[in-house]
Each structure stands twice: as structure tokens, then as C-alpha cells.
């Protein structure tokens, strides 16, 4: 199944809003760290329901926000959730971003980058569209060190890229992006039951659940365009 078909089905089932609810626990902290100034142009890569763009308009007065998704249904849903004329949603491919060179101030991506068919080329595209000094805030929960995420590939038909933190840094540098920072954003909102309630349907031990949400959380890599 293609990325388009997979996520069209998710959008049709209302799972875009479910993704938004889960991702918001850590995404809001990533968005708060982005150096977006009024009138900046922002691209949300793999925008899903479009929550990130709406948040950046509301909290940082971004001048123009584009949400790009490979799923027409996701983009259609996202557009229906806002009447802000400065937010627009596009259907597009991560391999060929439909933007001119040096035209975007900041790029954000949450739980989407690893769906890129050619992640190295996607990074080159991000570097191409970013203006000098522009940033790429790339957040993922599916990565090598997070052993609790490895089984996700079994539940989705789209091929996913599972890199280590070091592989993310190396790939950013190869694409011409300076790695300004990389760290883990913990999820402190997912409730973790007391020890005597384990095992649960999804977790054998409380230690494993704590590690997944409080230690590994979301891996954030921040690149800056030269």
C-alpha cells in the first residue's frame, strides 16, 4: 500500500485527530522551541490534521504556513479545520517539495519524516527550500534507540526508515544542515499506572512503559541552513 492510500484510510476513519491528540504531548514543546517570528514562512512536512500550523499561527504569528501531506484526505481534513486564510494545505511528495529555493524560513515535521521514500533526498530538498539561517525541527518517535517503537513497522504497510540519533545527525550534515541540537522530549502526559496494575494489555512492566514515555519520548533533531 502507498503512503497516500494508507493515510487516506486513516483520515477517512478520523484517525488524523487521534494522531493529533497523541502527538501533541511532545509536539507542543517542540513548536515552542522553534524561533518563528511574525511574518516568517513555515512548512509543516507531513502535516496530518494540520494542528502544528494552526498552533504556530496562534502562538507565534507566523506569516504564512503551508502544510504538505502525501494524503489528499489528510490535506482536505486539515483545511476543513481552519478558516485562517494564511494557512494552506497541499498534497505533495517529500521527494520533490513544491517550493522555490530559499523560500521557507522554518520546516517542522512530527512523526512523518521516516515515511520518506528517500530520506537523504528529502533532507536535500529541505535544505534547498530553506533560507540561510532557516531551521528544520524534525521530531520522531520511531527510531533505533527507542526499542519500544520497533514493532510499529509490523502494523503499517508503508516502509519506514529507522535511524539512530547519530544517523540523523550524519544525514543532516550530509544534506548541508548544521546540527544545532538533538535531544529527547519526554511525554509527561501519558498516564502510567501504578506497579501493581502491571502487566497491562500493552506493557509487561512499568519500567518499560516509563522508559518509552519518560526517557525515550520523542527524538528531536534540529538542523540550520547555511
DRENZA-499740 format. One record per atom (N, C-alpha, C): x, y, z. Coordinates in steps of 0.05 Angstrom, whole numbers, plus 5000, padded with zeros to 4 digits. Example, Ala and Ser with C-alpha at 12.3 -4.5 7.8 and 13.67 -1.06 7.14 Angstrom:
<recs>
> 5264, 4886, 5156
> 5246, 4910, 5156
> 5264, 4934, 5156
> 5257, 4955, 5142
> 5273, 4979, 5143
> 5258, 5001, 5157
</recs>
This chain:
<recs>
> 5017, 4976, 5000
> 5000, 5000, 5000
> 5018, 5025, 5000
> 5010, 5045, 4985
> 5025, 5070, 4984
> 5019, 5087, 5009
> 5037, 5107, 5013
> 5033, 5126, 5035
> 5006, 5140, 5032
> 4999, 5147, 5007
> 4974, 5161, 5001
> 4950, 5143, 5010
> 4950, 5118, 5001
> 4928, 5101, 5007
> 4925, 5095, 5037
> 4948, 5091, 5050
> 4949, 5085, 5078
> 4936, 5108, 5094
> 4945, 5132, 5089
> 4936, 5154, 5105
> 4910, 5166, 5096
> 4902, 5161, 5071
> 4875, 5168, 5063
> 4855, 5152, 5080
> 4862, 5126, 5084
> 4845, 5109, 5100
> 4844, 5119, 5129
> 4867, 5127, 5140
> 4868, 5138, 5167
> 4850, 5163, 5170
> 4852, 5181, 5150
> 4837, 5206, 5151
> 4807, 5200, 5149
> 4800, 5181, 5132
> 4771, 5174, 5129
> 4759, 5162, 5154
> 4776, 5149, 5170
> 4767, 5137, 5196
> 4769, 5157, 5219
> 4778, 5181, 5214
> 4781, 5201, 5236
> 4806, 5197, 5252
> 4824, 5181, 5243
> 4849, 5176, 5258
> 4868, 5200, 5257
> 4863, 5219, 5240
> 4880, 5243, 5240
> 4878, 5258, 5266
> 4854, 5260, 5277
> 4850, 5273, 5303
> 4863, 5257, 5326
> 4862, 5230, 5324
> 4874, 5213, 5344
> 4905, 5217, 5344
> 4916, 5220, 5320
> 4945, 5225, 5318
> 4952, 5252, 5331
> 4935, 5272, 5325
> 4939, 5299, 5337
> 4939, 5297, 5367
> 4920, 5283, 5379
> 4919, 5282, 5408
> 4944, 5269, 5420
> 4953, 5248, 5407
> 4977, 5233, 5418
> 5002, 5250, 5414
> 5005, 5261, 5391
> 5030, 5275, 5384
> 5033, 5302, 5400
> 5010, 5314, 5407
> 5010, 5340, 5420
> 5026, 5339, 5446
> 5027, 5317, 5460
> 5041, 5315, 5485
> 5070, 5325, 5483
> 5083, 5318, 5461
> 5111, 5327, 5458
> 5114, 5348, 5436
> 5096, 5348, 5416
> 5098, 5367, 5394
> 5096, 5396, 5404
> 5080, 5401, 5424
> 5076, 5428, 5433
> 5102, 5439, 5445
> 5119, 5422, 5456
> 5144, 5431, 5467
> 5164, 5436, 5445
> 5163, 5420, 5424
> 5180, 5425, 5400
> 5172, 5451, 5387
> 5146, 5456, 5383
> 5137, 5480, 5370
> 5145, 5505, 5386
> 5144, 5503, 5412
> 5151, 5526, 5429
> 5180, 5534, 5426
> 5197, 5514, 5419
> 5225, 5520, 5416
> 5233, 5531, 5388
> 5214, 5530, 5370
> 5221, 5540, 5343
> 5223, 5570, 5343
> 5244, 5581, 5331
> 5249, 5610, 5331
> 5233, 5625, 5309
> 5207, 5619, 5309
> 5189, 5631, 5289
> 5182, 5660, 5297
> 5186, 5678, 5279
> 5179, 5706, 5284
> 5155, 5714, 5266
> 5141, 5736, 5274
> 5119, 5745, 5257
> 5127, 5749, 5228
> 5110, 5739, 5211
> 5114, 5741, 5181
> 5133, 5720, 5170
> 5144, 5702, 5187
> 5160, 5680, 5176
> 5142, 5660, 5161
> 5154, 5647, 5141
> 5140, 5627, 5126
> 5149, 5599, 5136
> 5129, 5583, 5143
> 5134, 5557, 5155
> 5122, 5535, 5138
> 5137, 5513, 5136
> 5127, 5489, 5122
> 5124, 5467, 5143
> 5100, 5455, 5145
> 5095, 5432, 5162
> 5095, 5407, 5144
> 5117, 5391, 5146
> 5121, 5369, 5128
> 5108, 5343, 5139
> 5088, 5334, 5126
> 5072, 5311, 5136
> 5053, 5321, 5157
> 5036, 5340, 5148
> 5021, 5357, 5167
> 4998, 5342, 5181
> 4988, 5319, 5170
> 4966, 5306, 5183
> 4942, 5324, 5185
> 4932, 5328, 5210
> 4908, 5344, 5214
> 4914, 5374, 5213
> 4939, 5381, 5211
> 4946, 5410, 5209
> 4949, 5425, 5235
> 4949, 5410, 5258
> 4949, 5423, 5284
> 4974, 5441, 5288
> 4997, 5433, 5277
> 5022, 5448, 5282
> 5020, 5475, 5270
> 5011, 5477, 5245
> 5009, 5502, 5232
> 4989, 5521, 5246
> 4967, 5510, 5255
> 4948, 5527, 5269
> 4960, 5537, 5295
> 4975, 5521, 5309
> 4988, 5529, 5334
> 5009, 5551, 5329
> 5024, 5549, 5307
> 5045, 5569, 5302
> 5033, 5595, 5294
> 5010, 5595, 5281
> 4996, 5620, 5274
> 4985, 5633, 5299
> 4974, 5617, 5317
> 4962, 5627, 5341
> 4982, 5637, 5362
> 5004, 5623, 5365
> 5023, 5629, 5386
> 5047, 5646, 5378
> 5055, 5644, 5352
> 5078, 5658, 5343
> 5073, 5677, 5320
> 5048, 5678, 5311
> 5040, 5696, 5289
> 5057, 5692, 5264
> 5062, 5666, 5258
> 5076, 5660, 5233
> 5061, 5673, 5210
> 5076, 5684, 5191
> 5063, 5700, 5169
> 5048, 5682, 5150
> 5059, 5659, 5143
> 5046, 5641, 5124
> 5054, 5613, 5131
> 5035, 5595, 5133
> 5040, 5567, 5139
> 5030, 5549, 5117
> 5047, 5532, 5107
> 5039, 5512, 5088
> 5041, 5484, 5101
> 5020, 5469, 5099
> 5020, 5441, 5108
> 5021, 5423, 5084
> 5040, 5405, 5082
> 5043, 5387, 5060
> 5039, 5359, 5069
> 5023, 5344, 5056
> 5018, 5316, 5063
> 5015, 5299, 5037
> 5023, 5274, 5039
> 5020, 5257, 5016
> 4992, 5246, 5012
> 4975, 5251, 5032
> 4948, 5241, 5031
> 4928, 5263, 5024
> 4914, 5262, 5002
> 4893, 5282, 4996
> 4872, 5284, 5018
> 4864, 5262, 5030
> 4844, 5263, 5050
> 4854, 5277, 5075
> 4879, 5273, 5083
> 4891, 5287, 5106
> 4891, 5317, 5100
> 4900, 5325, 5076
> 4901, 5353, 5070
> 4873, 5366, 5069
> 4854, 5350, 5059
> 4826, 5360, 5057
> 4815, 5364, 5086
> 4819, 5345, 5103
> 4810, 5347, 5130
> 4823, 5371, 5144
> 4850, 5374, 5141
> 4864, 5395, 5154
> 4853, 5422, 5146
> 4847, 5426, 5120
> 4837, 5451, 5110
> 4809, 5457, 5122
> 4794, 5436, 5127
> 4767, 5440, 5139
> 4768, 5448, 5168
> 4791, 5445, 5181
> 4793, 5451, 5210
> 4800, 5480, 5215
> 4804, 5496, 5194
> 4812, 5524, 5198
> 4799, 5541, 5177
> 4794, 5566, 5184
> 4786, 5586, 5164
> 4807, 5608, 5162
> 4831, 5603, 5172
> 4853, 5622, 5171
> 4864, 5623, 5142
> 4861, 5646, 5129
> 4870, 5648, 5101
> 4900, 5647, 5098
> 4915, 5649, 5120
> 4944, 5647, 5118
> 4955, 5619, 5123
> 4937, 5600, 5124
> 4945, 5572, 5126
> 4934, 5558, 5101
> 4952, 5543, 5087
> 4943, 5529, 5064
> 4954, 5500, 5064
> 4939, 5482, 5054
> 4947, 5453, 5054
> 4951, 5443, 5026
> 4973, 5429, 5022
> 4980, 5419, 4995
> 4983, 5388, 4996
> 4977, 5376, 4974
> 4984, 5347, 4971
> 5010, 5346, 4955
> 5030, 5333, 4967
> 5056, 5332, 4953
> 5073, 5310, 4963
> 5095, 5307, 4949
> 5114, 5285, 4955
> 5138, 5297, 4970
> 5148, 5282, 4990
> 5171, 5291, 5005
> 5196, 5292, 4987
> 5196, 5278, 4965
> 5220, 5277, 4948
> 5222, 5301, 4930
> 5201, 5315, 4925
> 5201, 5339, 4907
> 5183, 5360, 4920
> 5195, 5376, 4938
> 5179, 5396, 4951
> 5171, 5419, 4932
> 5146, 5426, 4931
> 5136, 5445, 4911
> 5141, 5474, 4920
> 5166, 5480, 4926
> 5173, 5507, 4935
> 5199, 5516, 4922
> 5202, 5542, 4918
> 5226, 5552, 4905
> 5250, 5551, 4925
> 5274, 5552, 4914
> 5298, 5553, 4931
> 5296, 5577, 4950
> 5306, 5573, 4974
> 5308, 5595, 4994
> 5282, 5610, 4998
> 5260, 5595, 5000
> 5234, 5608, 5002
> 5220, 5603, 5029
> 5231, 5586, 5046
> 5219, 5578, 5071
> 5237, 5585, 5095
> 5225, 5597, 5116
> 5241, 5604, 5139
> 5245, 5581, 5158
> 5225, 5564, 5162
> 5227, 5542, 5180
> 5210, 5518, 5170
> 5221, 5494, 5175
> 5207, 5470, 5169
> 5203, 5454, 5195
> 5179, 5444, 5198
> 5172, 5427, 5221
> 5162, 5400, 5211
> 5170, 5379, 5225
> 5159, 5352, 5217
> 5157, 5335, 5243
> 5133, 5325, 5247
> 5128, 5309, 5271
> 5117, 5281, 5263
> 5132, 5260, 5269
> 5123, 5233, 5263
> 5116, 5229, 5234
> 5132, 5239, 5216
> 5127, 5237, 5188
> 5152, 5232, 5171
> 5175, 5242, 5180
> 5199, 5241, 5164
> 5206, 5213, 5156
> 5202, 5194, 5174
> 5211, 5166, 5168
> 5194, 5152, 5146
> 5173, 5166, 5137
> 5157, 5155, 5114
> 5169, 5163, 5087
> 5189, 5180, 5087
> 5201, 5189, 5062
> 5213, 5165, 5047
> 5207, 5163, 5021
> 5217, 5141, 5005
> 5248, 5142, 5003
> 5259, 5166, 5002
> 5288, 5170, 5001
> 5294, 5193, 5021
> 5299, 5186, 5046
> 5302, 5206, 5067
> 5326, 5225, 5062
> 5347, 5214, 5050
> 5370, 5232, 5044
> 5363, 5253, 5024
> 5348, 5245, 5004
> 5339, 5265, 4984
> 5319, 5285, 4996
> 5302, 5275, 5014
> 5283, 5293, 5027
> 5299, 5315, 5043
> 5320, 5307, 5056
> 5336, 5326, 5071
> 5349, 5346, 5052
> 5357, 5337, 5029
> 5369, 5355, 5009
> 5347, 5375, 5000
> 5323, 5366, 4997
> 5301, 5383, 4989
> 5295, 5404, 5011
> 5295, 5395, 5036
> 5291, 5413, 5058
> 5313, 5435, 5058
> 5338, 5426, 5055
> 5360, 5446, 5054
> 5357, 5465, 5030
> 5347, 5455, 5008
> 5343, 5472, 4984
> 5323, 5494, 4989
> 5300, 5487, 5001
> 5279, 5507, 5004
> 5283, 5526, 5027
> 5300, 5519, 5046
> 5305, 5536, 5069
> 5322, 5560, 5062
> 5315, 5583, 5073
> 5332, 5606, 5070
> 5356, 5603, 5089
> 5378, 5617, 5083
> 5401, 5617, 5101
> 5393, 5624, 5129
> 5401, 5608, 5148
> 5393, 5612, 5176
> 5367, 5600, 5183
> 5353, 5588, 5163
> 5327, 5575, 5169
> 5332, 5549, 5184
> 5311, 5539, 5197
> 5314, 5515, 5213
> 5295, 5492, 5205
> 5304, 5468, 5211
> 5288, 5444, 5207
> 5286, 5430, 5234
> 5261, 5430, 5245
> 5256, 5416, 5270
> 5243, 5389, 5263
> 5258, 5368, 5266
> 5250, 5341, 5258
> 5246, 5324, 5283
> 5221, 5316, 5288
> 5214, 5301, 5312
> 5203, 5273, 5304
> 5214, 5252, 5317
> 5205, 5225, 5311
> 5204, 5209, 5337
> 5185, 5191, 5338
> 5184, 5171, 5360
> 5194, 5144, 5351
> 5194, 5140, 5324
> 5204, 5115, 5313
> 5233, 5118, 5306
> 5251, 5108, 5323
> 5280, 5110, 5318
> 5294, 5087, 5332
> 5318, 5082, 5325
> 5332, 5057, 5334
> 5334, 5054, 5364
> 5341, 5075, 5378
> 5345, 5073, 5407
> 5319, 5067, 5422
> 5297, 5076, 5410
> 5271, 5071, 5423
> 5262, 5043, 5415
> 5271, 5023, 5430
> 5265, 4995, 5424
> 5235, 4989, 5425
> 5220, 5006, 5440
> 5192, 5001, 5443
> 5176, 5010, 5418
> 5189, 5022, 5399
> 5176, 5031, 5374
> 5181, 5011, 5351
> 5199, 4992, 5355
> 5208, 4976, 5332
> 5185, 4959, 5320
> 5166, 4952, 5336
> 5144, 4935, 5326
> 5124, 4951, 5309
> 5126, 4977, 5309
> 5107, 4993, 5294
> 5107, 4985, 5264
> 5130, 4978, 5253
> 5131, 4971, 5225
> 5113, 4948, 5218
> 5109, 4930, 5238
> 5092, 4907, 5233
> 5062, 4915, 5230
> 5055, 4939, 5239
> 5027, 4947, 5239
> 5020, 4966, 5217
> 5039, 4971, 5199
> 5034, 4990, 5177
> 5047, 4979, 5152
> 5033, 4983, 5129
> 5043, 4971, 5104
> 5064, 4988, 5090
> 5067, 5013, 5099
> 5086, 5031, 5087
> 5114, 5026, 5099
> 5134, 5025, 5082
> 5162, 5021, 5092
> 5171, 5046, 5107
> 5183, 5041, 5131
> 5192, 5063, 5148
> 5222, 5062, 5152
> 5235, 5085, 5154
> 5264, 5086, 5159
> 5269, 5089, 5189
> 5285, 5071, 5200
> 5291, 5071, 5228
> 5321, 5077, 5232
> 5327, 5103, 5237
> 5354, 5111, 5241
> 5361, 5114, 5271
> 5387, 5114, 5277
> 5396, 5121, 5303
> 5398, 5151, 5305
> 5402, 5162, 5329
> 5406, 5190, 5332
> 5430, 5200, 5316
> 5451, 5184, 5317
> 5476, 5191, 5302
> 5471, 5191, 5272
> 5455, 5172, 5263
> 5449, 5171, 5234
> 5433, 5196, 5225
> 5415, 5205, 5243
> 5401, 5230, 5237
> 5421, 5253, 5235
> 5439, 5255, 5254
> 5459, 5277, 5253
> 5476, 5276, 5228
> 5485, 5252, 5222
> 5502, 5249, 5198
> 5487, 5257, 5172
> 5462, 5248, 5170
> 5446, 5253, 5146
> 5441, 5283, 5144
> 5435, 5297, 5166
> 5431, 5326, 5166
> 5456, 5340, 5155
> 5479, 5332, 5165
> 5504, 5344, 5157
> 5510, 5340, 5128
> 5505, 5315, 5119
> 5509, 5309, 5090
> 5492, 5325, 5072
> 5468, 5333, 5082
> 5450, 5349, 5066
> 5457, 5379, 5067
> 5477, 5386, 5083
> 5485, 5414, 5086
> 5472, 5429, 5108
> 5460, 5414, 5127
> 5448, 5427, 5150
> 5466, 5425, 5175
> 5471, 5447, 5188
> 5486, 5447, 5213
> 5468, 5436, 5235
> 5477, 5416, 5250
> 5461, 5404, 5272
> 5465, 5422, 5296
> 5444, 5437, 5302
> 5445, 5456, 5325
> 5440, 5442, 5351
> 5423, 5421, 5351
> 5417, 5407, 5376
> 5403, 5380, 5369
> 5405, 5362, 5388
> 5390, 5337, 5387
> 5385, 5328, 5415
> 5360, 5323, 5422
> 5354, 5313, 5448
> 5327, 5298, 5448
> 5320, 5288, 5471
> 5294, 5273, 5474
> 5274, 5291, 5489
> 5250, 5292, 5478
> 5229, 5307, 5491
> 5211, 5287, 5505
> 5211, 5285, 5531
> 5194, 5265, 5545
> 5164, 5271, 5543
> 5149, 5250, 5542
> 5120, 5252, 5544
> 5112, 5249, 5573
> 5105, 5271, 5586
> 5098, 5271, 5614
> 5068, 5270, 5619
> 5052, 5268, 5597
> 5023, 5269, 5600
> 5010, 5242, 5597
> 5022, 5223, 5583
> 5011, 5196, 5582
> 5011, 5184, 5610
> 4989, 5175, 5619
> 4987, 5165, 5646
> 4999, 5137, 5648
> 5015, 5134, 5669
> 5028, 5108, 5674
> 5017, 5096, 5699
> 5004, 5073, 5698
> 4991, 5061, 5722
> 5012, 5054, 5743
> 5002, 5049, 5768
> 5019, 5040, 5789
> 5029, 5012, 5784
> 5051, 5005, 5797
> 5065, 4980, 5792
> 5046, 4956, 5795
> 5027, 4957, 5814
> 5010, 4934, 5819
> 4989, 4929, 5797
> 4988, 4947, 5778
> 4969, 4944, 5756
> 4981, 4931, 5731
> 5007, 4924, 5733
> 5021, 4911, 5710
> 5022, 4881, 5714
> 5023, 4866, 5692
> 5023, 4875, 5664
> 4996, 4885, 5655
> 4997, 4902, 5634
> 4973, 4912, 5622
> 4970, 4899, 5594
> 4950, 4907, 5579
> 4946, 4895, 5553
> 4970, 4901, 5534
> 4983, 4924, 5540
> 5005, 4932, 5522
> 5033, 4932, 5534
> 5035, 4929, 5560
> 5061, 4931, 5573
> 5064, 4909, 5594
> 5087, 4896, 5592
> 5094, 4875, 5611
> 5102, 4887, 5638
> 5118, 4908, 5637
> 5128, 4920, 5662
> 5124, 4951, 5662
> 5122, 4961, 5686
> 5120, 4990, 5688
> 5146, 5004, 5680
> 5169, 4991, 5685
> 5195, 5002, 5677
> 5196, 5007, 5647
> 5186, 4988, 5632
> 5186, 4991, 5603
> 5169, 5014, 5594
> 5146, 5018, 5606
> 5128, 5040, 5598
> 5140, 5067, 5606
> 5153, 5068, 5629
> 5166, 5092, 5638
> 5189, 5099, 5618
> 5204, 5079, 5611
> 5226, 5084, 5592
> 5216, 5095, 5566
> 5194, 5082, 5555
> 5183, 5091, 5530
> 5175, 5120, 5530
> 5159, 5128, 5550
> 5148, 5155, 5550
> 5165, 5176, 5564
> 5177, 5169, 5586
> 5191, 5189, 5601
> 5221, 5192, 5593
> 5233, 5170, 5583
> 5261, 5171, 5576
> 5265, 5175, 5546
> 5254, 5157, 5530
> 5257, 5159, 5501
> 5240, 5182, 5489
> 5214, 5182, 5495
> 5197, 5203, 5485
> 5200, 5207, 5456
> 5204, 5232, 5448
> 5207, 5240, 5420
> 5235, 5249, 5415
> 5248, 5238, 5395
> 5275, 5247, 5387
> 5273, 5272, 5370
> 5285, 5293, 5378
> 5285, 5318, 5363
> 5313, 5324, 5353
> 5315, 5328, 5326
> 5339, 5337, 5314
> 5334, 5364, 5300
> 5351, 5383, 5306
> 5347, 5410, 5295
> 5370, 5417, 5276
> 5364, 5422, 5251
> 5383, 5430, 5232
> 5380, 5459, 5224
> 5403, 5472, 5218
> 5402, 5500, 5210
> 5415, 5502, 5183
> 5402, 5517, 5165
> 5412, 5521, 5137
> 5435, 5540, 5137
> 5456, 5534, 5122
> 5479, 5552, 5120
> 5473, 5575, 5101
</recs>
